[in-house]
Amino acid sequence: MQNMILFWYLESLCDEKKLLLIIDEVQTGIGRTGKMFCYQNYGITPDVMTLAKSLGGGLPIGVMIAKKEFSDLLTPGMHASTFGGGPVICKAALGVFRAIQQEKLLKNCQNMESIFWRN
């Protein structure tokens, strides 16, 4: 609960001061916390989010996602990634999303979480 209040305050402060709320989901994204993205556990929405590691299903990938209203601020060449997405790796990332959806992996994570905390 304390974390939720902290994240809500941070989001409110960014809105008030007209700052971008940037969330790094490299370690926590793609279902690792029972939701597709960890920030969803805290009731906030980032302006920019970074992803990597598990997104590629074992292949190297790095991604930065921005809300549409900020996408023109970050033009090609302003942000670099050692593991930017080539066509094969991007196809693998789509496969990761499909597998999570088809296999209902997030629901399974939530079920396992309830068992974990019960014991």
C-alpha positions in Angstrom: 0.0 0.0 0.0 2.8 2.4 0.9 4.4 1.8 -2.6 1.1 2.6 -4.3 0.9 5.9 -2.5 4.6 6.6 -3.4 4.0 5.8 -7.1 0.7 7.8 -7.2 2.6 10.8 -5.6 5.4 10.5 -8.2 2.9 10.4 -11.1 1.1 13.4 -9.7 4.3 15.3 -9.2 5.4 14.6 -12.8 2.0 15.8 -14.1 2.2 19.0 -12.0 5.8 19.8 -13.0 5.2 18.7 -16.6 7.9 16.0 -16.3 7.9 12.7 -18.2 7.3 9.7 -16.0 9.7 7.1 -17.3 9.4 3.5 -16.1 12.2 1.0 -16.6 10.6 -2.4 -17.1 13.7 -4.2 -18.3 13.8 -6.5 -15.2 10.1 -6.4 -14.2 8.2 -6.4 -17.5 6.5 -9.0 -19.6 4.6 -10.8 -16.9 7.2 -11.2 -14.3 5.0 -9.7 -11.6 1.7 -11.3 -12.6 0.7 -8.3 -14.8 2.1 -7.6 -18.3 4.0 -4.7 -16.8 5.0 -4.1 -13.2 3.7 -0.5 -13.2 0.2 -1.9 -13.6 0.4 -3.2 -10.0 0.5 0.4 -8.8 -2.3 2.1 -10.7 -0.1 4.5 -12.6 0.7 5.0 -16.3 4.1 6.0 -17.6 4.8 8.4 -20.4 7.8 6.4 -21.5 8.7 2.8 -20.7 11.7 0.7 -21.5 11.7 -3.1 -22.1 14.3 -5.7 -22.9 15.4 -9.2 -21.8 12.3 -11.3 -21.5 10.6 -9.5 -24.4 12.9 -11.3 -26.9 12.2 -14.8 -25.6 16.0 -15.3 -25.3 17.0 -13.1 -28.2 18.6 -9.7 -27.4 16.2 -6.8 -27.8 15.8 -3.4 -26.3 12.7 -1.2 -26.7 11.6 2.2 -25.6 7.8 2.9 -25.8 6.4 6.4 -25.5 2.9 7.8 -25.4 1.8 9.1 -28.8 1.9 12.8 -27.6 5.6 12.4 -26.7 6.8 10.2 -29.6 7.8 13.2 -31.7 10.2 14.3 -28.9 12.2 11.1 -29.3 13.2 11.0 -33.0 15.5 8.4 -34.6 19.0 8.8 -33.5 18.1 10.5 -30.2 17.9 7.2 -28.4 20.3 4.3 -29.1 20.1 0.7 -28.2 22.7 -2.0 -28.5 20.0 -4.5 -29.0 17.5 -2.5 -31.1 14.9 -4.6 -32.9 15.7 -6.2 -36.2 13.0 -8.0 -38.1 13.8 -11.5 -36.8 14.0 -10.3 -33.1 10.8 -8.3 -33.5 9.0 -11.3 -34.8 10.3 -13.3 -31.8 8.9 -10.5 -29.5 5.5 -10.8 -31.1 5.7 -14.5 -30.4 6.4 -13.9 -26.8 3.2 -11.7 -26.5 1.2 -14.4 -28.4 2.5 -17.2 -26.1 1.7 -15.2 -23.0 -1.8 -14.6 -24.2 -2.6 -18.0 -25.7 -1.2 -20.0 -22.8 -2.9 -17.6 -20.2 0.5 -17.2 -18.5 -0.5 -14.1 -16.6 -3.5 -15.8 -15.1 -1.3 -18.7 -14.1 1.1 -16.3 -12.4 -1.8 -14.8 -10.4 -3.0 -18.3 -9.4 0.6 -19.3 -8.3 0.9 -16.0 -6.4 -2.1 -16.8 -4.3 -0.7 -20.3 -3.5 2.7 -18.8 -2.7 1.4 -16.3 -0.2 -1.0 -18.8 1.4 1.8 -21.1 2.3 
